[in-house]
Each structure stands twice: as C-alpha cells, then as structure tokens.
C-alpha cells in the first residue's frame, strides 16, 4: 500500500492538478495581482497539503 502511495504513477497523477493550479494562479496573478493569487492558491490549505504530501513521499521513497 505504501509503495502505491509513493509510486511514480501516483505522483504523476497528483502532480497534474498541482501543476494546473499553479498555471491558473499565474493567470490570476496577471489579472488581479500577486496578493490575490497568493490568497486564493498558494496559501490555500489544499495547495499546502499537496506540497507536503509530495515532499513526504519523496523523503520516504528516496530515504532522504
């Protein structure tokens, strides 16, 4: 089960929405400013949880 959670395929599936949200945040920042993009995307709880999941998985998988 743990290998499935930190596998390359799972990481890719979780990375695609993460990358998409960063792209959307770029457009939000362009239209409405940096503070709005930070508040809506970069400092949102779901964005920070996803960043933490990726780092935790890498630490476990690569024994960092």
N, CA, C and O atoms as a GROMACS GRO file, in nm:
protein
  256
    1UNK      N    1   0.082  -0.120   0.000
    1UNK     CA    2   0.000   0.000   0.000
    1UNK      C    3   0.086   0.127   0.000
    1UNK      O    4   0.057   0.223  -0.071
    2UNK      N    5   0.192   0.125   0.080
    2UNK     CA    6   0.279   0.241   0.087
    2UNK      C    7   0.350   0.262  -0.047
    2UNK      O    8   0.366   0.376  -0.091
    3UNK      N    9   0.392   0.153  -0.111
    3UNK     CA   10   0.459   0.167  -0.240
    3UNK      C   11   0.366   0.230  -0.343
    3UNK      O   12   0.411   0.306  -0.429
    4UNK      N   13   0.237   0.199  -0.335
    4UNK     CA   14   0.141   0.259  -0.428
    4UNK      C   15   0.130   0.409  -0.404
    4UNK      O   16   0.120   0.486  -0.500
    5UNK      N   17   0.130   0.451  -0.279
    5UNK     CA   18   0.116   0.593  -0.247
    5UNK      C   19   0.236   0.675  -0.291
    5UNK      O   20   0.220   0.793  -0.323
    6UNK      N   21   0.354   0.617  -0.292
    6UNK     CA   22   0.474   0.692  -0.330
    6UNK      C   23   0.529   0.649  -0.466
    6UNK      O   24   0.644   0.679  -0.498
    7UNK      N   25   0.447   0.580  -0.544
    7UNK     CA   26   0.493   0.535  -0.676
    7UNK      C   27   0.501   0.652  -0.773
    7UNK      O   28   0.443   0.758  -0.750
    8UNK      N   29   0.572   0.631  -0.880
    8UNK     CA   30   0.587   0.733  -0.982
    8UNK      C   31   0.454   0.764  -1.049
    8UNK      O   32   0.425   0.880  -1.079
    9UNK      N   33   0.375   0.661  -1.073
    9UNK     CA   34   0.244   0.682  -1.138
    9UNK      C   35   0.151   0.765  -1.050
    9UNK      O   36   0.083   0.855  -1.100
   10UNK      N   37   0.147   0.736  -0.922
   10UNK     CA   38   0.063   0.813  -0.831
   10UNK      C   39   0.112   0.957  -0.822
   10UNK      O   40   0.032   1.050  -0.820
   11UNK      N   41   0.242   0.974  -0.816
   11UNK     CA   42   0.299   1.108  -0.812
   11UNK      C   43   0.260   1.187  -0.936
   11UNK      O   44   0.227   1.305  -0.926
   12UNK      N   45   0.265   1.124  -1.051
   12UNK     CA   46   0.227   1.191  -1.175
   12UNK      C   47   0.080   1.231  -1.172
   12UNK      O   48   0.046   1.343  -1.211
   13UNK      N   49  -0.006   1.140  -1.128
   13UNK     CA   50  -0.149   1.171  -1.122
   13UNK      C   51  -0.180   1.285  -1.026
   13UNK      O   52  -0.271   1.364  -1.051
   14UNK      N   53  -0.105   1.294  -0.918
   14UNK     CA   54  -0.125   1.402  -0.822
   14UNK      C   55  -0.057   1.531  -0.865
   14UNK      O   56  -0.098   1.640  -0.824
   15UNK      N   57   0.046   1.518  -0.946
   15UNK     CA   58   0.120   1.636  -0.991
   15UNK      C   59   0.044   1.715  -1.096
   15UNK      O   60   0.055   1.838  -1.100
   16UNK      N   61  -0.031   1.648  -1.181
   16UNK     CA   62  -0.102   1.717  -1.289
   16UNK      C   63  -0.199   1.824  -1.237
   16UNK      O   64  -0.195   1.936  -1.287
   17UNK      N   65  -0.286   1.794  -1.141
   17UNK     CA   66  -0.371   1.902  -1.089
   17UNK      C   67  -0.292   2.009  -1.015
   17UNK      O   68  -0.329   2.126  -1.015
   18UNK      N   69  -0.183   1.969  -0.952
   18UNK     CA   70  -0.097   2.064  -0.882
   18UNK      C   71  -0.035   2.162  -0.980
   18UNK      O   72  -0.036   2.283  -0.957
   19UNK      N   73   0.017   2.111  -1.091
   19UNK     CA   74   0.076   2.197  -1.194
   19UNK      C   75  -0.031   2.284  -1.259
   19UNK      O   76  -0.007   2.400  -1.291
   20UNK      N   77  -0.148   2.228  -1.279
   20UNK     CA   78  -0.259   2.306  -1.338
   20UNK      C   79  -0.298   2.421  -1.246
   20UNK      O   80  -0.325   2.532  -1.294
   21UNK      N   81  -0.302   2.396  -1.116
   21UNK     CA   82  -0.338   2.503  -1.023
   21UNK      C   83  -0.233   2.614  -1.023
   21UNK      O   84  -0.267   2.731  -1.006
   22UNK      N   85  -0.105   2.579  -1.041
   22UNK     CA   86  -0.002   2.682  -1.049
   22UNK      C   87  -0.016   2.762  -1.178
   22UNK      O   88   0.008   2.883  -1.179
   23UNK      N   89  -0.056   2.697  -1.286
   23UNK     CA   90  -0.078   2.769  -1.412
   23UNK      C   91  -0.196   2.864  -1.399
   23UNK      O   92  -0.190   2.978  -1.445
   24UNK      N   93  -0.303   2.818  -1.338
   24UNK     CA   94  -0.420   2.904  -1.316
   24UNK      C   95  -0.383   3.021  -1.226
   24UNK      O   96  -0.427   3.134  -1.249
   25UNK      N   97  -0.302   2.994  -1.124
   25UNK     CA   98  -0.259   3.101  -1.034
   25UNK      C   99  -0.179   3.207  -1.108
   25UNK      O  100  -0.184   3.325  -1.074
   26UNK      N  101  -0.106   3.166  -1.209
   26UNK     CA  102  -0.030   3.262  -1.290
   26UNK      C  103  -0.124   3.358  -1.362
   26UNK      O  104  -0.098   3.478  -1.367
   27UNK      N  105  -0.232   3.304  -1.417
   27UNK     CA  106  -0.329   3.390  -1.485
   27UNK      C  107  -0.403   3.480  -1.386
   27UNK      O  108  -0.431   3.596  -1.415
   28UNK      N  109  -0.434   3.426  -1.268
   28UNK     CA  110  -0.499   3.508  -1.164
   28UNK      C  111  -0.406   3.621  -1.124
   28UNK      O  112  -0.449   3.735  -1.108
   29UNK      N  113  -0.279   3.588  -1.107
   29UNK     CA  114  -0.181   3.690  -1.068
   29UNK      C  115  -0.168   3.798  -1.175
   29UNK      O  116  -0.155   3.916  -1.143
   30UNK      N  117  -0.171   3.758  -1.299
   30UNK     CA  118  -0.159   3.853  -1.409
   30UNK      C  119  -0.279   3.949  -1.413
   30UNK      O  120  -0.263   4.068  -1.438
   31UNK      N  121  -0.398   3.897  -1.388
   31UNK     CA  122  -0.520   3.978  -1.396
   31UNK      C  123  -0.552   4.055  -1.269
   31UNK      O  124  -0.603   4.167  -1.275
   32UNK      N  125  -0.522   3.995  -1.152
   32UNK     CA  126  -0.569   4.053  -1.026
   32UNK      C  127  -0.459   4.088  -0.927
   32UNK      O  128  -0.487   4.150  -0.824
   33UNK      N  129  -0.336   4.050  -0.955
   33UNK     CA  130  -0.226   4.085  -0.866
   33UNK      C  131  -0.175   3.968  -0.784
   33UNK      O  132  -0.241   3.865  -0.770
   34UNK      N  133  -0.057   3.988  -0.729
   34UNK     CA  134   0.011   3.882  -0.654
   34UNK      C  135  -0.063   3.844  -0.527
   34UNK      O  136  -0.073   3.726  -0.495
   35UNK      N  137  -0.114   3.942  -0.455
   35UNK     CA  138  -0.180   3.912  -0.328
   35UNK      C  139  -0.303   3.825  -0.346
   35UNK      O  140  -0.329   3.736  -0.265
   36UNK      N  141  -0.378   3.849  -0.451
   36UNK     CA  142  -0.499   3.768  -0.477
   36UNK      C  143  -0.458   3.625  -0.510
   36UNK      O  144  -0.518   3.530  -0.459
   37UNK      N  145  -0.358   3.608  -0.594
   37UNK     CA  146  -0.312   3.473  -0.631
   37UNK      C  147  -0.258   3.399  -0.509
   37UNK      O  148  -0.284   3.280  -0.491
   38UNK      N  149  -0.184   3.469  -0.425
   38UNK     CA  150  -0.133   3.405  -0.303
   38UNK      C  151  -0.246   3.361  -0.213
   38UNK      O  152  -0.244   3.251  -0.159
   39UNK      N  153  -0.346   3.447  -0.196
   39UNK     CA  154  -0.457   3.414  -0.108
   39UNK      C  155  -0.546   3.303  -0.161
   39UNK      O  156  -0.594   3.220  -0.084
   40UNK      N  157  -0.566   3.301  -0.292
   40UNK     CA  158  -0.657   3.202  -0.350
   40UNK      C  159  -0.591   3.067  -0.376
   40UNK      O  160  -0.656   2.963  -0.367
   41UNK      N  161  -0.462   3.067  -0.407
   41UNK     CA  162  -0.398   2.941  -0.449
   41UNK      C  163  -0.281   2.905  -0.359
   41UNK      O  164  -0.284   2.804  -0.289
   42UNK      N  165  -0.178   2.987  -0.360
   42UNK     CA  166  -0.052   2.948  -0.298
   42UNK      C  167  -0.060   2.932  -0.147
   42UNK      O  168   0.016   2.853  -0.090
   43UNK      N  169  -0.148   3.002  -0.081
   43UNK     CA  170  -0.161   2.987   0.064
   43UNK      C  171  -0.288   2.913   0.103
   43UNK      O  172  -0.327   2.913   0.220
   44UNK      N  173  -0.354   2.850   0.007
   44UNK     CA  174  -0.474   2.771   0.034
   44UNK      C  175  -0.434   2.640   0.102
   44UNK      O  176  -0.326   2.587   0.076
   45UNK      N  177  -0.520   2.589   0.187
   45UNK     CA  178  -0.488   2.468   0.263
   45UNK      C  179  -0.462   2.349   0.170
   45UNK      O  180  -0.372   2.270   0.196
   46UNK      N  181  -0.541   2.335   0.063
   46UNK     CA  182  -0.525   2.220  -0.025
   46UNK      C  183  -0.392   2.224  -0.102
   46UNK      O  184  -0.335   2.120  -0.132
   47UNK      N  185  -0.344   2.345  -0.133
   47UNK     CA  186  -0.217   2.358  -0.203
   47UNK      C  187  -0.102   2.319  -0.111
   47UNK      O  188  -0.010   2.249  -0.152
   48UNK      N  189  -0.108   2.364   0.013
   48UNK     CA  190  -0.002   2.332   0.108
   48UNK      C  191  -0.003   2.185   0.147
   48UNK      O  192   0.104   2.126   0.167
   49UNK      N  193  -0.121   2.125   0.157
   49UNK     CA  194  -0.130   1.982   0.186
   49UNK      C  195  -0.067   1.902   0.073
   49UNK      O  196   0.008   1.808   0.097
   50UNK      N  197  -0.097   1.940  -0.050
   50UNK     CA  198  -0.042   1.869  -0.165
   50UNK      C  199   0.110   1.883  -0.171
   50UNK      O  200   0.179   1.787  -0.203
   51UNK      N  201   0.162   2.001  -0.141
   51UNK     CA  202   0.307   2.019  -0.140
   51UNK      C  203   0.370   1.931  -0.032
   51UNK      O  204   0.474   1.870  -0.056
   52UNK      N  205   0.309   1.925   0.083
   52UNK     CA  206   0.361   1.842   0.192
   52UNK      C  207   0.355   1.694   0.159
   52UNK      O  208   0.446   1.620   0.194
   53UNK      N  209   0.248   1.650   0.092
   53UNK     CA  210   0.237   1.510   0.053
   53UNK      C  211   0.350   1.470  -0.040
   53UNK      O  212   0.411   1.364  -0.025
   54UNK      N  213   0.378   1.555  -0.136
   54UNK     CA  214   0.486   1.525  -0.230
   54UNK      C  215   0.620   1.517  -0.162
   54UNK      O  216   0.701   1.429  -0.194
   55UNK      N  217   0.647   1.607  -0.071
   55UNK     CA  218   0.775   1.606  -0.001
   55UNK      C  219   0.787   1.486   0.091
   55UNK      O  220   0.893   1.425   0.100
   56UNK      N  221   0.678   1.451   0.161
   56UNK     CA  222   0.682   1.335   0.250
   56UNK      C  223   0.702   1.206   0.172
   56UNK      O  224   0.777   1.118   0.214
   57UNK      N  225   0.636   1.196   0.057
   57UNK     CA  226   0.653   1.076  -0.026
   57UNK      C  227   0.795   1.063  -0.076
   57UNK      O  228   0.851   0.953  -0.078
   58UNK      N  229   0.854   1.173  -0.118
   58UNK     CA  230   0.993   1.169  -0.166
   58UNK      C  231   1.089   1.132  -0.054
   58UNK      O  232   1.182   1.055  -0.075
   59UNK      N  233   1.066   1.185   0.065
   59UNK     CA  234   1.154   1.155   0.176
   59UNK      C  235   1.150   1.005   0.208
   59UNK      O  236   1.252   0.943   0.234
   60UNK      N  237   1.029   0.948   0.204
   60UNK     CA  238   1.015   0.805   0.233
   60UNK      C  239   1.075   0.721   0.122
   60UNK      O  240   1.151   0.627   0.148
   61UNK      N  241   1.042   0.754  -0.003
   61UNK     CA  242   1.083   0.672  -0.118
   61UNK      C  243   1.233   0.675  -0.140
   61UNK      O  244   1.294   0.572  -0.168
   62UNK      N  245   1.292   0.791  -0.128
   62UNK     CA  246   1.434   0.805  -0.154
   62UNK      C  247   1.519   0.802  -0.027
   62UNK      O  248   1.641   0.822  -0.034
   63UNK      N  249   1.457   0.779   0.087
   63UNK     CA  250   1.526   0.770   0.217
   63UNK      C  251   1.612   0.892   0.243
   63UNK      O  252   1.730   0.880   0.278
   64UNK      N  253   1.553   1.011   0.226
   64UNK     CA  254   1.626   1.135   0.249
   64UNK      C  255   1.634   1.168   0.396
   64UNK      O  256   1.693   1.270   0.433
   0.00000   0.00000   0.00000
